[in-house]
Amino acid sequence: MNFIMDGGPIFMVPLLTLMIVIIILFAKGLKNNTEKTHKLINSLALFSFVFGVLGFVIGMLGALDDISHANNIAPQVLAGGFKIGLLSPTFGMVIFLIGKLFTIILTSMKK
């Protein structure tokens, strides 16, 4: 769970919350498999992906602003910053894939 604090709690905690909601909706969908549940899981999964990318863009805008004011930036610092910046979109993509997998499972189980 260290990656949640590394990726920035402002974006990573809501993404974790969205993942938990998607899992709960999937469990609910196993009992009552409706089209509404499918659409909700798909929408939340897509929102998670876009929200993660938004976290990256906002973080990189701030980082690029700081870099433009600095005189000498070590490549190791820059690479470390990009690594940290890519945590939220990666987590968003994982949530998106989980949501899509859940939708595929629910669709295949539908009568």
Buried (B, 14 or more C-beta within 10 A) or exposed (E): EEEBEEBBEEBBEBBBEBBEBBBEBBEBBEEEBEEEBBEBBBEBBBBBBEBBBBBBEBBBEEBEEEEEEEEEEEEEEEEEBEEBBBBBBBBBBBBBEBBBEBBEBBEEEEE
